[in-house]
């Protein structure tokens, strides 16, 4: 069972790696085209809102509740879950269409929610108008996001994990193409603070088209998985009332998350809109750093969790709590074997990492503050990973109520730390550090989350032998710090004779750092007998063409 989970995770991880790489190409193109200050923040916020609203209004149910329900329907229904799945898909498509139309009509009010007080001044009318226009152009993405996840969850329930992870590649290709066209048509250099109507149409529609193509790529795999979709209305007799009750708490969960997102977005844009003429770490810096730290999460954690959740749900339905705990702990350790050294590398080599991504054209002025933002966010990726799996364990037992209350504590901690850090500790002239403070607030919130969630989870899943994560995590941290420290020392020595400036120098710097850090991490892990790391090393080395 463990090997099957790892194989499924490997298929998803491969697609995610390529998708993430193209995602960073998109970010680099955006940084060069529109910059990383207020101009970049306006589009970043508008392009983020559709996904946020989708998650708030429907995504929580689609993402966490439907998979266990679909697995049970496929296993227990005489028709292999065909009727149940068709009713779910039809109902979901209709709800998404209605929600999307309503949101487009309310675009000005929605945009206003995300704007800080710094942009309410009459002199900022042009920036506000651009924000509203971008929001209106991007909001149709809600339907395509939702339909993509619905179809993808059906495929996941049927153990066809690859397509959902590979389809976003098409989205990134379309989005990158629209930005390249933007760069050809419009001047790049000292960018103006506002957008022309043509710029708004090209960027907004280009990114919305990318999400639509992502859905279209997925559709042929639905039939190939053994499911033939037919429009089927009506929910009576399907058991979806049970799903709705489970989903209620998930909706509350994501609502709390979105409140946090609105507050963080406002505070981040406030940094870019401040009067300080120097470099700034606002929403673009925060969002880019967040994308960086979520690379190992998307490649490893999501892949393992997605592959494990159906099996954990089946074990939970059988009442086998001991095996649920073992699978959850094993998945956490396997994920941390990659996440921990990745976090250490982001902290030790933050500046060259952001230089590769944003060190071009209009985006190369905020690299130092962007690197500080990455450091603070990277401190939170390990507790975030642990918490992610802990929540999936609750979901395997169809418990969506407990995660809601836990998320309330996380959100309250994040919001309080963010508001105090930005609005109290930073004065008006130093709001440009808002992205850095927000990263620290995020890390603190998920550290608190892990500390309060572990005891609560123990009431559902008692401790069993072989399911510990504390000591393996400590050993991984020691090995990762040793590897990152060795890499940092080597780069410092070489910097006495080599100039690392520019993206090319940053690439060389990171290649040298990886060549030093990875062997040290693997060697220390072997000494400390970290089985998960040793298994990964053995799997990689077994693929190398070495003659014996």
DOPAVEX-875214 format. One line per 10 residues: number of its first residue (from 1); their letters; for each residue x, z, y of C-alpha. Coordinates in steps of 0.2 Angstrom, whole numbers, padded with zeros to 4 digits. Each point is the difference from the previous one (the first is absolute). Last residue first. Layout:
DOPAVEX-875214
NUM) a) X/Z/Y | ...;
This chain:
DOPAVEX-875214
548) xxxxxxxxxx) 0146/-0055/-0009 | -0004/-0014/0012 | -0009/0006/0015 | -0015/-0011/0006 | -0009/0014/0009 | -0018/0004/-0006 | 0005/0016/-0010 | 0009/0006/0016 | -0017/0000/0009 | -0010/0009/-0014;
538) xxxxxxxxxx) 0015/0013/-0003 | 0000/0004/0019 | -0019/0003/0000 | 0001/0011/-0015 | 0015/0009/0008 | -0011/0003/0015 | -0014/0007/-0010 | 0011/0011/-0011 | 0008/0009/0014 | 0014/0007/-0010;
528) xxxxxxxxxx) 0010/0008/0014 | 0016/-0009/-0004 | -0010/-0016/-0003 | -0009/0002/0017 | 0017/0003/0008 | 0006/-0017/-0007 | -0016/-0010/0004 | 0000/0007/0018 | 0019/-0004/0002 | -0003/-0018/-0007;
518) xxxxxxxxxx) -0015/-0003/0012 | 0009/0007/0016 | 0016/-0010/0000 | -0007/-0018/-0003 | -0015/0005/0010 | 0010/0005/0015 | 0010/-0016/-0001 | -0015/-0011/0000 | -0008/0011/0014 | 0015/-0003/0011;
508) xxxxxxxxxx) 0000/-0019/-0004 | -0018/-0001/0005 | 0003/0009/0016 | 0014/-0011/0005 | -0011/-0015/-0002 | -0014/0009/0009 | 0011/0003/0015 | 0014/0013/0003 | 0011/0006/-0015 | 0017/-0002/0009;
498) xxxxxxxxxx) 0013/0003/-0013 | 0017/0010/0001 | -0005/0018/0003 | -0017/-0005/-0007 | 0008/-0001/-0017 | 0003/0019/0000 | -0017/0004/0006 | -0008/-0012/-0013 | 0009/0009/-0014 | -0005/0017/0006;
488) xxxxxxxxxx) -0019/-0006/0001 | 0001/-0007/-0017 | 0007/0016/-0008 | -0013/0010/0009 | -0014/-0011/-0006 | 0006/0002/-0018 | 0002/0019/0001 | -0017/0002/0009 | -0008/-0010/-0013 | 0008/0010/-0015;
478) xxxxxxxxxx) -0005/0016/0008 | -0018/-0006/0004 | -0002/-0006/-0018 | 0006/0017/-0007 | -0013/0009/0011 | -0014/-0012/-0005 | 0004/0003/-0019 | 0000/0019/0003 | -0017/-0001/0009 | -0009/-0013/-0011;
468) xxxxxxxxxx) -0007/0009/-0015 | -0011/-0008/-0013 | 0011/0002/-0016 | -0010/0016/-0006 | -0017/0002/0008 | -0007/0007/0016 | -0018/0001/0001 | -0010/-0015/0007 | -0016/0004/0010 | 0005/0017/0007;
458) xxxxxxxxxx) 0018/-0006/0001 | -0005/-0014/0012 | -0004/0014/0013 | 0017/0008/-0002 | 0009/-0017/0002 | -0011/-0006/0015 | 0005/0014/0013 | 0019/-0003/-0001 | -0002/-0019/-0002 | -0011/-0002/0015;
448) xxxxxxxxxx) 0011/0011/0011 | 0014/-0012/-0003 | -0012/-0014/0003 | -0004/0006/0018 | 0018/0004/0004 | 0006/-0017/-0004 | -0014/-0008/0011 | 0003/0011/0015 | 0019/-0005/-0001 | -0005/-0018/0001;
438) xxxxxxxxxx) -0012/0003/0014 | 0014/0008/0010 | 0012/-0015/-0002 | -0014/-0012/0004 | -0004/0010/0016 | 0018/-0001/0007 | -0005/-0011/0014 | -0011/0014/0006 | 0015/0007/0008 | -0004/-0003/0019;
428) xxxxxxxxxx) -0018/0007/-0002 | 0007/0017/-0008 | 0003/0001/-0019 | -0003/0017/-0008 | -0019/0001/0005 | -0007/-0017/-0001 | 0011/-0007/-0014 | 0005/0014/-0011 | -0016/0010/0003 | -0011/-0015/-0004;
418) xxxxxxxxxx) 0010/-0005/-0015 | 0002/0017/-0008 | -0019/0003/0002 | -0005/-0017/-0006 | 0012/0001/-0015 | -0005/0018/-0005 | -0019/-0003/0002 | 0002/-0016/-0010 | 0009/0008/-0014 | -0013/0015/0000;
408) xxxxxxxxxx) -0014/-0012/0000 | 0008/-0010/-0014 | 0000/0015/-0012 | -0019/0002/0004 | -0003/-0018/-0004 | 0011/0000/-0016 | -0011/0014/-0007 | -0016/-0009/0001 | 0006/-0016/-0008 | 0001/0007/-0018;
398) xxxxxxxxxx) -0004/-0014/-0012 | 0013/0008/-0012 | 0012/-0015/0003 | -0003/0002/0018 | 0007/0017/0000 | 0016/-0007/-0008 | 0000/-0014/0012 | 0001/0013/0014 | 0015/0008/-0008 | 0009/-0017/-0002;
388) xxxxxxxxxx) -0002/-0003/0019 | 0006/0018/0004 | 0016/-0003/-0009 | 0004/-0016/0009 | -0005/0007/0017 | 0012/0015/-0003 | 0014/-0012/-0003 | -0004/-0012/0014 | -0001/0013/0013 | 0018/0001/0005;
378) xxxxxxxxxx) 0000/-0019/0002 | -0012/0001/0014 | 0013/0011/0011 | 0014/-0012/-0004 | -0010/-0016/0003 | -0005/0006/0017 | 0018/0004/0004 | 0004/-0018/-0005 | -0014/-0007/0011 | 0007/0010/0015;
368) xxxxxxxxxx) 0017/-0008/-0003 | -0007/-0018/-0003 | -0011/-0001/0016 | 0008/-0015/0009 | 0002/-0012/-0014 | -0018/-0005/-0002 | -0001/-0014/0013 | 0011/-0012/-0009 | 0007/0008/-0016 | 0005/0018/-0006;
358) xxxxxxxxxx) -0017/0004/-0007 | 0002/0000/-0019 | 0019/-0001/-0003 | 0003/0012/0014 | -0013/0012/-0007 | 0010/0002/-0016 | 0017/0000/0009 | -0006/0015/0010 | -0009/0010/-0014 | 0015/0001/-0011;
348) xxxxxxxxxx) 0002/0018/-0005 | -0019/0004/0002 | -0006/-0016/-0008 | 0013/0002/-0014 | -0006/0018/-0004 | -0018/-0006/0000 | 0004/-0014/-0013 | 0011/0013/-0010 | -0016/0011/-0002 | -0013/-0014/-0002;
338) xxxxxxxxxx) 0009/-0008/-0015 | 0001/0014/-0012 | -0015/0007/0009 | -0011/-0013/-0008 | 0005/0004/-0018 | -0001/0019/0004 | -0018/-0002/0007 | -0005/-0011/-0014 | 0006/0013/-0013 | -0009/0014/0009;
328) xxxxxxxxxx) -0017/-0010/0000 | 0002/-0005/-0018 | 0004/0017/-0006 | -0014/0007/0010 | -0012/-0012/-0007 | 0007/0003/-0017 | -0004/0019/0002 | -0017/-0003/0007 | -0007/-0010/-0016 | -0018/0002/0004;
318) xxxxxxxxxx) -0004/-0017/-0007 | -0006/-0006/0017 | 0016/0007/0007 | 0010/-0011/-0012 | -0010/-0015/0005 | 0003/0003/0019 | 0018/0003/-0003 | 0001/-0017/-0009 | -0009/-0008/0014 | 0011/0009/0013;
308) xxxxxxxxxx) 0017/-0004/-0008 | 0002/-0018/0005 | -0006/0002/0018 | 0010/0016/0001 | 0016/-0009/-0006 | -0002/-0015/0011 | -0005/0011/0015 | 0016/0011/-0002 | 0013/-0013/-0004 | -0001/-0016/0011;
298) xxxxxxxxxx) -0013/0006/0013 | 0008/0018/0002 | 0017/-0007/-0001 | -0005/-0012/0015 | -0010/0014/0009 | 0015/0006/0009 | 0002/-0017/0008 | -0018/-0003/0004 | -0001/0017/0009 | 0016/-0004/0010;
288) xxxxxxxxxx) -0009/-0016/0006 | -0016/0009/0004 | 0010/0013/0010 | 0010/-0012/0010 | -0014/-0012/0003 | -0011/0016/0005 | 0013/0007/0013 | 0018/0003/0000 | 0006/-0005/0017 | 0016/-0006/0008;
278) xxxxxxxxxx) 0002/0004/0019 | -0012/-0003/0014 | -0010/0016/-0002 | -0017/-0002/0008 | -0009/0002/-0017 | -0010/-0014/-0008 | 0012/-0001/-0015 | -0001/0019/-0003 | -0019/0000/0003 | -0001/-0013/-0014;
268) xxxxxxxxxx) 0006/0012/-0012 | -0011/0014/0006 | -0016/-0011/-0001 | 0005/-0006/-0018 | 0004/0017/-0006 | -0017/0007/0006 | -0009/-0015/-0008 | 0009/0001/-0016 | -0004/0019/-0002 | -0018/-0004/0003;
258) xxxxxxxxxx) 0002/-0014/-0013 | 0006/0012/-0013 | -0014/0012/0003 | -0012/-0014/-0003 | 0010/-0005/-0016 | -0004/0017/-0008 | -0018/0000/0006 | -0003/-0017/-0008 | 0009/0007/-0016 | -0012/0015/0000;
248) xxxxxxxxxx) -0015/-0012/0000 | 0008/-0012/-0012 | -0003/0012/-0015 | -0018/0001/0005 | -0001/-0019/0002 | 0008/-0002/-0017 | -0013/0011/-0008 | -0014/-0010/0008 | 0009/-0015/-0006 | -0006/0004/-0018;
238) xxxxxxxxxx) -0005/-0018/-0003 | -0019/0004/-0003 | -0005/-0005/0018 | 0013/-0008/0010 | -0008/-0017/0004 | 0007/-0017/0004 | 0010/-0011/-0012 | 0010/-0015/0006 | 0010/-0006/-0015 | 0018/0003/-0003;
228) xxxxxxxxxx) 0007/-0005/-0017 | 0012/0013/-0006 | 0013/-0003/-0014 | 0016/0003/0010 | 0002/-0019/0003 | -0017/0000/0010 | 0007/0013/0012 | 0017/-0008/0001 | -0007/-0015/0009 | -0006/0011/0014;
218) xxxxxxxxxx) 0016/0008/0005 | 0007/-0015/0010 | -0016/0000/0010 | 0002/0018/0005 | 0018/-0002/0007 | -0006/-0016/0009 | -0012/0010/0010 | 0013/0013/0004 | 0012/-0013/0007 | -0015/-0009/0010;
208) xxxxxxxxxx) -0002/0017/0009 | 0019/0000/0004 | 0000/-0018/0007 | -0017/0003/0009 | 0007/0015/0010 | 0018/-0007/0004 | -0006/-0018/0005 | -0015/0005/0009 | 0009/0014/0010 | 0014/-0012/0005;
198) xxxxxxxxxx) -0012/-0013/0005 | -0010/0012/0012 | 0017/0005/0008 | 0007/0017/-0004 | 0005/0015/0011 | 0016/0010/0003 | 0010/-0016/0003 | 0014/-0004/-0012 | 0018/-0001/0006 | 0006/-0012/-0014;
188) xxxxxxxxxx) -0011/-0010/-0011 | -0009/-0015/0008 | -0016/-0005/-0009 | -0003/-0015/-0011 | 0014/0001/-0013 | -0001/0019/-0001 | -0019/0000/-0002 | 0002/-0013/-0014 | 0012/0011/-0009 | -0012/0014/0003;
178) xxxxxxxxxx) -0014/-0009/-0009 | 0011/-0005/-0014 | 0005/0018/-0003 | -0019/0005/-0001 | -0003/-0014/-0013 | 0015/0005/-0010 | -0004/0018/0001 | -0018/-0002/-0006 | 0006/-0011/-0015 | 0012/0014/-0005;
168) xxxxxxxxxx) -0015/0012/0001 | -0006/-0008/-0017 | 0014/0006/-0010 | -0005/0018/-0002 | -0018/-0003/-0003 | 0005/-0014/-0013 | 0011/0011/-0010 | -0011/0015/-0006 | -0011/-0009/-0012 | -0005/0016/-0010;
158) xxxxxxxxxx) -0019/-0004/0000 | -0002/0015/0012 | 0014/-0008/0010 | -0009/-0017/0001 | -0016/0009/0006 | 0010/0009/0012 | 0007/-0016/0007 | -0017/-0008/0002 | -0006/0015/0011 | 0017/0001/0009;
148) xxxxxxxxxx) 0000/-0018/0005 | -0019/0001/0005 | 0004/0015/0011 | 0015/-0007/0009 | -0009/-0017/0002 | -0015/0008/0008 | 0010/0012/0012 | 0011/-0015/0005 | -0014/-0006/0010 | 0006/0014/0013;
138) xxxxxxxxxx) 0016/-0010/0004 | -0007/-0012/0014 | -0011/0014/0008 | 0014/0012/0000 | 0012/-0012/0007 | -0012/-0004/0014 | -0003/0018/0004 | 0019/0004/0001 | 0003/-0015/0011 | -0013/0006/0012;
128) xxxxxxxxxx) 0007/0018/0000 | 0017/-0007/0004 | -0007/-0010/0014 | -0009/0015/0008 | 0015/0010/0001 | 0000/0002/0019 | -0017/0008/-0002 | 0007/0015/-0009 | -0007/0003/-0017 | 0016/-0005/-0009;
118) xxxxxxxxxx) 0009/0017/0003 | -0015/0008/-0007 | 0004/-0006/-0017 | -0009/-0015/-0008 | -0006/0001/-0018 | -0018/0004/0003 | -0002/-0013/0013 | 0003/-0014/-0012 | -0015/0006/-0011 | -0011/0000/0016;
108) xxxxxxxxxx) 0006/-0018/0005 | -0002/-0006/-0019 | -0018/0006/-0002 | -0007/-0017/-0005 | 0015/-0003/-0011 | -0003/0016/-0008 | -0019/-0004/-0004 | 0005/-0016/-0008 | 0013/0008/-0011 | -0011/0014/-0006;
98) xxxxxxxxxx) -0014/-0012/-0005 | 0012/-0012/-0009 | 0009/0015/-0009 | -0017/0008/-0006 | -0005/-0017/-0007 | 0016/-0003/-0009 | 0000/0018/-0007 | -0018/-0002/-0007 | 0004/-0016/-0008 | 0017/0007/-0007;
88) xxxxxxxxxx) -0008/0016/-0007 | -0015/-0010/-0007 | 0012/-0012/-0009 | 0011/0014/-0007 | -0015/0009/-0007 | -0007/-0016/-0008 | 0017/-0005/-0008 | 0005/0018/-0006 | 0006/-0006/-0017 | -0018/-0006/-0004;
78) xxxxxxxxxx) -0004/0015/-0012 | 0006/0012/0013 | 0012/0014/-0005 | 0018/-0006/0003 | -0003/-0012/0014 | -0012/0012/0009 | 0012/0014/-0002 | 0014/-0010/0007 | -0011/-0006/0014 | -0005/0018/0005;
68) xxxxxxxxxx) 0018/0006/-0001 | 0005/-0015/0011 | -0014/0002/0012 | 0004/0017/0007 | 0017/-0001/0008 | 0002/-0017/0009 | -0018/-0006/0002 | -0007/0016/0005 | 0014/0004/0013 | 0000/-0018/0006;
58) xxxxxxxxxx) -0018/-0001/0006 | -0003/0006/0018 | 0016/0009/0003 | 0012/-0011/-0010 | -0008/-0016/0008 | 0001/0008/0017 | 0019/0003/-0002 | 0003/-0017/-0007 | -0009/-0008/0015 | 0009/0012/0012;
48) xxxxxxxxxx) 0018/-0005/-0005 | 0000/-0017/0008 | -0006/0007/0017 | 0013/0014/0000 | 0014/-0012/-0004 | -0006/-0012/0013 | 0000/0013/0014 | 0016/0008/-0006 | 0010/-0016/0001 | -0004/-0002/0018;
38) xxxxxxxxxx) 0003/0019/0003 | 0018/-0001/-0007 | 0007/-0008/-0016 | 0001/-0018/0006 | -0013/-0014/-0001 | 0009/-0014/-0009 | 0016/0008/-0007 | -0009/0016/-0005 | -0013/-0011/-0008 | 0012/-0011/-0010;
28) xxxxxxxxxx) 0009/0016/-0006 | -0017/0008/-0005 | -0005/-0016/-0009 | 0017/-0001/-0009 | -0003/0019/-0004 | -0016/-0005/-0009 | 0008/-0014/-0009 | 0012/0013/-0008 | -0015/0011/-0003 | -0009/-0014/-0009;
18) xxxxxxxxxx) 0015/-0004/-0011 | 0002/0018/-0005 | -0019/0003/-0003 | 0000/-0015/-0012 | 0014/0007/-0010 | -0007/0018/0001 | -0017/-0006/-0007 | 0008/-0007/-0016 | 0012/0015/-0001 | -0015/0012/0001;
8) xxxxxxxx) -0009/-0009/-0014 | 0016/0002/-0011 | 0003/0018/0005 | -0018/0004/-0005 | 0002/-0009/-0016 | 0016/0010/-0004 | -0009/0016/0004 | -0014/-0004/-0012;
